[in-house]
C-alpha cells in the first residue's frame, strides 16, 4: 500500500498525467484510509486519483464520450456486420460484446463512486486535517463528481422520464459497497440535485474559477491547488450539471435559471466565452474550442488512447468510427468551424472500397500555425465534459419552447452560438417547431466525441433519429427498446 501511495505522488508530481494503476488494486480500505487521510496531501492524492481514473476507456476516456455512447447516437457507420460496434449500433444489447461494454462502464463508475464516498466520509471524520477552504474545495468537488457519475448511470441505464417512477439505479452514499436498493428515477435525480446543491454551497465562496476563470496554468511557487480549475469539478461545472439534471427532470424554470446564471457569471470579463473568430485564427489547432470549456478531463494519451483507438485512418474498416462518406457535408454548412476543424471527408480506409468522413477532433497535432504555444500546450490533451454551448442550448430550449418566447431564445442564445460556429443567424420569427429542430441539429453538430447527443434523444424520447449507416437517412426506433440499457448481469445477479 505504501508503494501505491508513492506511485500516486509520482503521478501528481508529473501533473495530471495518465496514471490509473493504483485504482486497479484491490481495495484495502482499513489500511489505505488510515494512512491516506491523516494529512491534507492524502486528501488531495485521493481526489486526484479519481480525476486520473476519469480517463479510463470505460468512462470519460472512451465509452462515455467518444465510444459506445456516441455509437448509440448514430454518428458512425458501423453497418458492416463484422464491425466491432455493429451489434451496439443496432441496439442488440443482449449480445456478449455490448453486455461487456456496459458492464465495464457500470463497474468503473461505481468504483469511482466508492472512492468519492471515502473522500466525502473522511472530510467529516478527519475534519481537523482540513481548514475551511480545503474542506469546501475537496468535499465540494467530490460531491459534484459523485452526482456526475450517478446522473450519467441514470441517463444510460435508467428508464425514460415518462416512466420516471420505475426502478433505475442505486444511489451510493457509503464507501462500504453494500447492496443498495434500485431507486425510482425521479428519486435519483432529486438525490443528484441535492448533492449538487451542497457542492455549490461549499464552492460558491472559495472557488477561484468564479473570479479568475479556468486558470488553465501552473500556479508556480504558489502551487497548483487553486489552478487548473478547468480540470476540476469547479463551481461552474457544478452549476452546469444542475442545469442538465433539472432539464432531465423537466423542471424547466430551474434549468433555465441555472443555465442563464452560469452563462452570465462565466462570461463576465470573458472568463469563458464561446469560440470566436480572432481566437480561431490564433489557435488554429485548437479543435476542442477551449475558451468555452467549463470542465474537461486531462488525458496526456488522448492522441494514442483515444484518437488512435477509435478514429485513426490506419484502423480497419471494421474497427474505425467514421461517418458515412458525405454525411458531414449534410450536417454542417461549408463555413462552419466544426466541419473545417473536426472532419476530413471522403477518406479511404484500408482500400478505396471503404470510405468514411473521418473525425479528427482528438488527433495528436503539433502547434502548427498556432501563435500562442504556451496556451497550445494546455489545450492539446483536453476531453470536454461541460461547455458553454450546452448552456446556451438549454436556455434556448427553456425560453423558446417551454416559455414560448421564441424571439428571445433565438436572439439571446441560439444565434450567438451559431455565430460562434460561423453559421448564418436565424430570423427571430421562426416557429416553435423550427426552433426545436434547430436545437436538435445543434446538439448533433456540437457534441461529437463528447457523449451528449444520445442523451438528448433519450430525454426527448425521439422515435426517429439519424441513421448512422446513411448519408442523410432517418431511423425509426422503438424508444423503450433503444434508449433503456439493461442493467449489467453483475448488478442483477447479486439481487436475486
C-alpha positions as CSV (number, residue, x, y, z in Angstrom):
1,X,0.0,0.0,0.0
2,X,2.9,2.4,0.7
3,X,4.1,1.6,-2.8
4,X,0.7,2.6,-4.2
5,X,0.7,5.9,-2.4
6,X,4.3,6.6,-3.7
7,X,3.1,5.9,-7.2
8,X,0.3,8.4,-6.7
9,X,2.8,11.0,-5.6
10,X,4.8,10.5,-8.7
11,X,1.7,10.8,-10.8
12,X,0.8,14.1,-9.2
13,X,4.3,15.4,-9.4
14,X,4.2,15.0,-13.1
15,X,0.9,16.8,-13.3
16,X,-2.4,15.3,-14.4
17,X,-0.6,12.6,-16.4
18,X,-2.2,9.3,-17.3
19,X,-1.6,7.0,-14.3
20,X,-4.5,4.9,-13.1
21,X,-3.0,1.7,-11.8
22,X,-3.5,2.5,-8.1
23,X,-7.2,2.4,-8.7
24,X,-7.0,-1.1,-10.2
25,X,-5.6,-2.6,-7.0
26,X,-7.9,-4.5,-4.7
27,X,-9.1,-2.0,-2.0
28,X,-7.7,-2.4,1.4
29,X,-9.8,0.4,3.0
30,X,-8.8,-0.2,6.6
31,X,-5.1,0.2,5.8
32,X,-5.3,2.8,3.0
33,X,-7.7,5.1,4.6
34,X,-5.9,5.2,8.0
35,X,-2.7,6.3,6.2
36,X,-4.2,8.4,3.4
37,X,-6.5,10.8,5.3
38,X,-4.1,11.7,8.1
39,X,-2.9,14.7,6.1
40,X,-4.0,17.3,3.6
41,X,-1.7,15.8,1.0
42,X,-3.5,12.5,1.5
43,X,-6.9,14.0,0.8
44,X,-5.5,15.7,-2.4
45,X,-4.0,12.5,-3.6
46,X,-7.2,10.5,-3.0
47,X,-9.3,13.0,-5.0
48,X,-6.7,13.4,-7.7
49,X,-6.7,9.6,-8.1
50,X,-10.4,9.9,-9.1
51,X,-9.6,12.6,-11.6
52,X,-6.9,10.4,-13.1
53,X,-9.2,7.5,-13.5
54,X,-11.7,9.6,-15.3
55,X,-9.5,8.8,-18.3
56,X,-10.5,5.2,-18.2
57,X,-11.6,3.8,-21.6
58,X,-14.7,2.6,-19.8
59,X,-15.9,6.1,-18.9
60,X,-14.8,9.5,-20.0
61,X,-11.6,8.5,-21.7
62,X,-13.7,6.4,-24.2
63,X,-17.0,4.8,-23.8
64,X,-19.0,7.7,-22.2
65,X,-17.7,10.3,-24.6
66,X,-16.4,9.2,-28.0
67,X,-17.0,5.5,-28.0
68,X,-20.1,3.5,-27.1
69,X,-22.5,6.4,-26.2
70,X,-21.7,8.2,-29.5
71,X,-22.2,4.9,-31.4
72,X,-25.7,4.9,-29.8
73,X,-26.2,8.5,-31.1
74,X,-25.7,7.0,-34.6
75,X,-22.8,9.2,-35.5
76,X,-20.9,6.4,-37.2
77,X,-21.3,3.9,-40.0
78,X,-21.0,0.6,-38.3
79,X,-23.2,-1.2,-40.8
80,X,-20.8,-3.9,-41.7
81,X,-21.9,-7.0,-39.8
82,X,-18.2,-7.6,-38.8
83,X,-17.8,-4.1,-37.3
84,X,-16.9,-4.2,-33.7
85,X,-19.8,-1.9,-32.8
86,X,-22.4,-3.3,-35.2
87,X,-24.5,-5.0,-32.5
88,X,-24.4,-1.9,-30.3
89,X,-25.4,0.4,-33.1
90,X,-28.3,-1.9,-33.8
91,X,-29.3,-2.0,-30.1
92,X,-28.8,-5.8,-29.7
93,X,-27.9,-5.2,-26.1
94,X,-28.3,-8.9,-25.2
95,X,-25.2,-9.9,-27.2
96,X,-21.9,-10.5,-25.5
97,X,-20.0,-7.5,-26.8
98,X,-22.5,-4.8,-25.7
99,X,-23.1,-6.6,-22.4
100,X,-19.3,-6.5,-21.7
101,X,-19.1,-2.8,-22.7
102,X,-21.9,-1.8,-20.5
103,X,-20.7,-3.9,-17.6
104,X,-17.3,-2.1,-17.7
105,X,-19.0,1.3,-17.8
106,X,-21.1,0.3,-14.8
107,X,-18.3,-1.2,-12.7
108,X,-15.9,1.6,-13.3
109,X,-18.4,4.3,-12.5
110,X,-19.4,2.6,-9.2
111,X,-15.8,2.0,-8.3
112,X,-15.2,5.7,-8.7
113,X,-18.3,6.5,-6.6
114,X,-16.9,4.3,-3.8
115,X,-13.7,6.2,-3.8
116,X,-15.5,9.5,-3.8
117,X,-17.6,8.3,-0.9
118,X,-14.5,7.5,1.1
119,X,-13.2,11.1,0.5
120,X,-16.6,12.6,1.5
121,X,-16.8,10.5,4.7
122,X,-13.3,11.4,5.7
123,X,-14.0,15.1,5.2
124,X,-16.2,14.7,8.3
125,X,-14.3,12.0,10.2
126,X,-10.9,13.8,9.7
127,X,-12.2,17.3,9.6
128,X,-9.4,18.6,11.8
129,X,-6.9,17.9,9.0
130,X,-8.7,20.4,6.7
131,X,-9.0,24.1,7.1
132,X,-12.3,25.7,5.9
133,X,-11.1,26.4,2.4
134,X,-9.8,22.9,1.7
135,X,-12.8,21.3,3.3
136,X,-15.1,23.2,1.0
137,X,-12.9,22.6,-2.1
138,X,-12.4,18.9,-1.6
139,X,-15.8,18.0,-0.4
140,X,-17.5,20.2,-2.9
141,X,-15.6,18.7,-5.8
142,X,-16.2,15.1,-4.5
143,X,-19.9,15.7,-4.1
144,X,-20.1,17.2,-7.6
145,X,-18.3,14.2,-9.1
146,X,-20.5,11.7,-7.2
147,X,-23.5,13.5,-8.7
148,X,-22.0,13.3,-12.2
149,X,-21.3,9.6,-12.1
150,X,-24.8,8.8,-10.7
151,X,-26.5,11.1,-13.2
152,X,-24.8,9.5,-16.1
153,X,-25.5,6.0,-14.9
154,X,-29.2,7.1,-14.6
155,X,-29.2,8.6,-18.1
156,X,-27.7,5.5,-19.6
157,X,-29.4,2.7,-17.7
158,X,-32.5,4.4,-16.3
159,X,-36.0,4.4,-17.8
160,X,-37.5,7.0,-20.0
161,X,-38.7,10.0,-18.0
162,X,-42.3,9.2,-18.9
163,X,-41.7,6.2,-16.7
164,X,-39.8,8.1,-14.0
165,X,-41.3,6.1,-11.1
166,X,-39.8,2.9,-12.4
167,X,-36.7,1.3,-10.7
168,X,-33.4,2.6,-12.1
169,X,-30.1,2.5,-10.3
170,X,-28.8,2.6,-6.7
171,X,-27.5,5.8,-5.2
172,X,-24.4,5.0,-3.2
173,X,-23.5,7.3,-0.4
174,X,-21.2,5.0,1.5
175,X,-17.8,3.5,0.7
176,X,-18.7,0.1,2.1
177,X,-20.2,-1.1,-1.2
178,X,-23.1,-2.8,0.4
179,X,-26.0,-3.6,-1.8
180,X,-28.4,-0.7,-2.0
181,X,-32.0,-0.7,-3.4
182,X,-32.7,0.3,-7.0
183,X,-34.4,3.7,-6.7
184,X,-37.1,5.3,-8.8
185,X,-35.6,7.5,-11.5
186,X,-37.2,10.7,-10.1
187,X,-35.7,9.9,-6.7
188,X,-32.2,9.5,-8.2
189,X,-32.5,12.9,-9.9
190,X,-33.5,14.5,-6.6
191,X,-30.5,13.0,-4.9
192,X,-28.2,14.2,-7.7
193,X,-29.6,17.7,-7.3
194,X,-29.3,17.5,-3.5
195,X,-25.6,16.6,-3.9
196,X,-25.1,19.5,-6.4
197,X,-26.8,22.0,-4.1
198,X,-24.5,21.1,-1.3
199,X,-21.5,21.2,-3.6
200,X,-22.5,24.6,-5.0
201,X,-22.8,25.9,-1.4
202,X,-19.4,24.7,-0.5
203,X,-17.6,26.0,-3.6
204,X,-19.5,29.3,-4.1
205,X,-17.3,31.5,-1.9
206,X,-13.9,29.8,-2.3
207,X,-13.6,28.6,-5.9
208,X,-11.2,30.9,-7.9
209,X,-13.0,29.9,-11.1
210,X,-15.7,32.4,-10.2
211,X,-13.3,35.4,-10.4
212,X,-10.3,34.1,-12.3
213,X,-11.8,31.6,-14.8
214,X,-10.4,28.2,-15.6
215,X,-6.8,29.1,-14.6
216,X,-5.5,26.5,-17.1
217,X,-2.0,27.2,-16.0
218,X,0.5,26.4,-13.3
219,X,0.5,28.3,-10.1
220,X,4.3,28.4,-10.0
221,X,5.7,28.9,-6.5
222,X,2.1,29.1,-5.1
223,X,1.5,25.5,-6.1
224,X,-1.4,24.2,-8.3
225,X,-4.1,23.6,-5.7
226,X,-6.1,26.5,-6.9
227,X,-5.1,26.4,-10.5
228,X,-6.1,24.1,-13.4
229,X,-9.7,24.7,-12.3
230,X,-10.9,23.7,-15.8
231,X,-9.8,20.2,-15.0
232,X,-11.6,20.1,-11.7
233,X,-15.3,19.8,-10.8
234,X,-15.4,23.5,-10.3
235,X,-18.3,25.8,-9.3
236,X,-19.4,26.5,-12.9
237,X,-19.3,22.8,-13.8
238,X,-21.5,22.0,-10.8
239,X,-24.0,24.7,-11.9
240,X,-23.9,23.4,-15.5
241,X,-24.7,19.9,-14.2
242,X,-27.6,21.3,-12.1
243,X,-29.0,22.8,-15.4
244,X,-28.5,19.4,-17.2
245,X,-30.2,17.5,-14.4
246,X,-33.1,19.9,-13.9
247,X,-33.7,19.7,-17.7
248,X,-33.8,15.9,-17.4
249,X,-36.4,16.3,-14.6
250,X,-38.4,18.6,-16.8
251,X,-38.0,21.4,-14.3
252,X,-37.6,24.0,-17.0
253,X,-37.7,27.0,-14.7
254,X,-34.7,25.9,-12.7
255,X,-32.9,24.5,-15.8
256,X,-33.2,28.0,-17.3
257,X,-32.2,29.7,-14.1
258,X,-29.0,27.6,-13.7
259,X,-28.1,27.9,-17.4
260,X,-28.7,31.7,-17.6
261,X,-27.0,32.5,-14.3
262,X,-24.0,30.4,-15.2
263,X,-23.6,31.9,-18.7
264,X,-23.8,35.4,-17.1
265,X,-21.3,34.6,-14.4
266,X,-18.9,32.6,-16.5
267,X,-18.7,35.1,-19.4
268,X,-18.2,38.1,-17.2
269,X,-14.9,39.8,-18.1
270,X,-14.5,37.0,-20.7
271,X,-13.5,34.4,-18.1
272,X,-15.0,32.0,-20.5
273,X,-16.6,32.7,-23.9
274,X,-17.9,31.0,-26.9
275,X,-15.4,30.2,-29.6
276,X,-14.7,33.3,-31.7
277,X,-13.1,34.2,-34.9
278,X,-10.0,36.0,-33.5
279,X,-9.2,33.0,-31.4
280,X,-9.8,30.6,-34.3
281,X,-7.2,32.5,-36.2
282,X,-4.7,32.5,-33.4
283,X,-5.2,28.9,-32.2
284,X,-5.6,27.1,-35.5
285,X,-5.1,23.6,-34.0
286,X,-7.4,24.0,-31.0
287,X,-10.1,21.6,-32.1
288,X,-11.9,21.4,-28.8
289,X,-12.7,25.1,-28.6
290,X,-11.0,25.6,-25.3
291,X,-12.3,29.1,-24.4
292,X,-15.8,27.7,-23.8
293,X,-14.9,24.6,-21.9
294,X,-16.1,24.7,-18.2
295,X,-14.8,21.3,-17.2
296,X,-12.6,18.8,-19.0
297,X,-10.6,15.7,-18.3
298,X,-6.8,15.9,-19.0
299,X,-5.6,12.9,-21.0
300,X,-2.0,13.0,-22.0
301,X,-2.6,9.9,-24.1
302,X,-5.5,11.5,-26.0
303,X,-3.8,11.0,-29.3
304,X,-2.9,7.3,-28.9
305,X,-5.5,6.0,-26.4
306,X,-8.5,8.0,-27.8
307,X,-7.9,9.0,-31.4
308,X,-5.7,6.0,-32.1
309,X,-8.3,3.6,-30.7
310,X,-11.4,5.0,-32.4
311,X,-10.7,7.3,-35.3
312,X,-7.2,7.0,-36.9
313,X,-7.4,6.2,-40.6
314,X,-5.0,3.2,-40.4
315,X,-7.6,1.3,-38.4
316,X,-9.5,-1.4,-40.3
317,X,-12.9,-0.6,-41.6
318,X,-14.4,-3.0,-39.1
319,X,-12.9,-1.1,-36.2
320,X,-12.8,2.6,-37.2
321,X,-15.5,5.0,-36.1
322,X,-16.2,7.2,-39.1
323,X,-19.3,8.8,-40.6
324,X,-20.8,7.6,-43.8
325,X,-18.9,9.4,-46.5
326,X,-20.5,12.7,-47.3
327,X,-22.7,12.9,-44.2
328,X,-20.7,15.7,-42.6
329,X,-21.3,17.9,-45.6
330,X,-25.1,17.4,-45.0
331,X,-24.8,18.2,-41.3
332,X,-22.8,21.4,-41.5
333,X,-22.7,24.5,-43.6
334,X,-19.3,24.8,-45.6
335,X,-18.1,27.6,-43.4
336,X,-18.9,26.0,-40.0
337,X,-15.8,25.8,-37.9
338,X,-16.9,22.3,-36.8
339,X,-16.6,20.8,-40.3
340,X,-13.4,22.7,-41.1
341,X,-11.8,21.7,-37.7
342,X,-13.3,18.3,-37.0
343,X,-13.9,16.4,-40.2
344,X,-11.9,15.1,-43.1
345,X,-14.4,14.0,-45.7
346,X,-14.5,11.0,-48.1
347,X,-11.3,9.4,-46.8
348,X,-10.2,5.8,-47.8
349,X,-9.7,3.2,-45.1
350,X,-7.8,0.0,-46.0
351,X,-8.8,0.2,-49.6
352,X,-10.7,2.6,-51.8
353,X,-13.8,0.4,-51.3
354,X,-14.2,1.7,-47.8
355,X,-14.6,5.4,-47.4
356,X,-15.7,7.5,-44.4
357,X,-15.8,11.0,-43.2
358,X,-13.1,10.9,-40.5
359,X,-13.4,12.6,-37.1
360,X,-10.1,14.4,-36.2
361,X,-11.1,16.5,-33.2
362,X,-8.7,14.4,-30.9
363,X,-5.9,13.9,-33.4
364,X,-2.5,14.4,-31.9
365,X,-1.1,17.6,-33.5
366,X,1.8,19.9,-33.2
367,X,1.3,23.6,-32.5
368,X,1.2,24.1,-36.3
369,X,0.0,27.6,-37.2
370,X,-0.8,28.4,-33.5
371,X,0.8,31.6,-32.4
372,X,0.3,31.0,-28.7
373,X,2.4,27.9,-28.0
374,X,2.0,28.1,-24.2
375,X,-1.7,28.1,-24.5
376,X,-1.5,25.3,-27.1
377,X,0.3,23.1,-24.5
378,X,-2.7,23.5,-22.2
379,X,-5.3,22.6,-24.8
380,X,-3.9,19.6,-26.6
381,X,-4.9,16.9,-24.0
382,X,-8.5,18.1,-23.2
383,X,-11.6,16.0,-23.4
384,X,-14.5,18.3,-22.9
385,X,-17.2,17.3,-20.3
386,X,-19.1,20.6,-19.9
387,X,-19.1,23.5,-22.3
388,X,-20.9,26.9,-22.6
389,X,-22.6,25.9,-25.8
390,X,-24.8,23.3,-23.9
391,X,-25.9,26.0,-21.5
392,X,-26.9,28.3,-24.5
393,X,-28.9,25.4,-25.9
394,X,-30.6,24.7,-22.5
395,X,-31.5,28.4,-22.2
396,X,-32.8,28.5,-25.8
397,X,-35.0,25.4,-25.2
398,X,-36.4,26.5,-21.9
399,X,-37.2,30.1,-23.1
400,X,-38.2,29.4,-26.6
401,X,-40.1,26.1,-26.3
402,X,-41.3,25.9,-22.8
403,X,-41.9,29.6,-22.2
404,X,-43.0,30.1,-25.8
405,X,-40.7,33.1,-26.2
406,X,-39.0,32.1,-29.5
407,X,-37.6,35.6,-30.4
408,X,-35.6,35.9,-27.1
409,X,-34.4,32.3,-27.4
410,X,-33.1,32.9,-30.9
411,X,-31.7,36.4,-30.4
412,X,-30.0,35.9,-27.0
413,X,-28.9,32.3,-27.1
414,X,-29.2,30.3,-30.4
415,X,-27.9,33.0,-32.7
416,X,-24.8,33.8,-30.5
417,X,-24.0,30.1,-30.6
418,X,-24.5,29.9,-34.4
419,X,-22.3,33.0,-34.9
420,X,-19.6,31.4,-32.7
421,X,-19.7,28.4,-35.1
422,X,-19.5,30.6,-38.2
423,X,-23.1,29.8,-39.2
424,X,-25.7,32.2,-40.5
425,X,-28.0,33.8,-37.9
426,X,-31.7,32.8,-37.9
427,X,-34.7,35.0,-38.2
428,X,-36.3,35.6,-34.8
429,X,-39.8,34.9,-36.0
430,X,-39.3,31.1,-36.7
431,X,-41.9,28.8,-35.3
432,X,-41.5,26.7,-32.1
433,X,-41.3,23.6,-34.2
434,X,-38.5,25.1,-36.3
435,X,-36.7,26.2,-33.1
436,X,-36.9,22.7,-31.8
437,X,-35.4,21.3,-35.0
438,X,-32.6,23.8,-34.9
439,X,-31.7,23.0,-31.3
440,X,-31.7,19.3,-32.1
441,X,-29.4,19.9,-35.1
442,X,-27.0,21.9,-32.9
443,X,-26.8,19.0,-30.4
444,X,-26.0,16.6,-33.2
445,X,-23.4,19.0,-34.7
446,X,-21.8,20.3,-31.5
447,X,-21.2,17.3,-29.2
448,X,-19.5,14.7,-31.5
449,X,-17.0,12.8,-29.3
450,X,-18.4,14.2,-26.1
451,X,-21.3,11.8,-25.4
452,X,-24.3,14.1,-25.0
453,X,-26.3,13.6,-28.2
454,X,-27.7,10.2,-27.3
455,X,-29.0,11.6,-24.0
456,X,-30.7,14.4,-25.9
457,X,-32.5,11.8,-28.0
458,X,-33.5,9.9,-24.9
459,X,-34.6,12.9,-22.9
460,X,-36.9,13.9,-25.7
461,X,-38.0,10.2,-26.4
462,X,-37.5,10.7,-30.1
463,X,-38.9,7.9,-32.2
464,X,-37.0,8.9,-35.3
465,X,-33.2,9.6,-35.2
466,X,-30.5,9.9,-37.8
467,X,-29.4,6.7,-39.4
468,X,-25.6,6.3,-38.9
469,X,-25.4,3.9,-41.9
470,X,-26.7,6.5,-44.4
471,X,-25.6,9.9,-45.6
472,X,-28.9,11.6,-44.7
473,X,-31.4,8.9,-43.8
474,X,-33.6,8.6,-40.8
475,X,-34.0,5.6,-38.5
476,X,-37.4,4.8,-36.9
477,X,-36.9,3.3,-33.4
478,X,-38.9,2.0,-30.5
479,X,-37.9,4.2,-27.6
480,X,-38.3,1.6,-24.8
481,X,-36.1,-0.8,-26.8
482,X,-33.5,1.7,-27.9
483,X,-33.0,4.0,-25.0
484,X,-33.2,1.7,-22.0
485,X,-30.0,-0.2,-21.5
486,X,-30.4,-3.4,-19.3
487,X,-28.5,-3.3,-16.0
488,X,-25.4,-5.5,-16.2
489,X,-25.6,-9.1,-15.0
490,X,-23.0,-8.3,-12.3
491,X,-25.6,-6.0,-10.8
492,X,-28.8,-8.0,-11.3
493,X,-27.2,-11.4,-10.2
494,X,-26.4,-10.1,-6.7
495,X,-30.1,-9.1,-6.3
496,X,-31.6,-12.5,-7.0
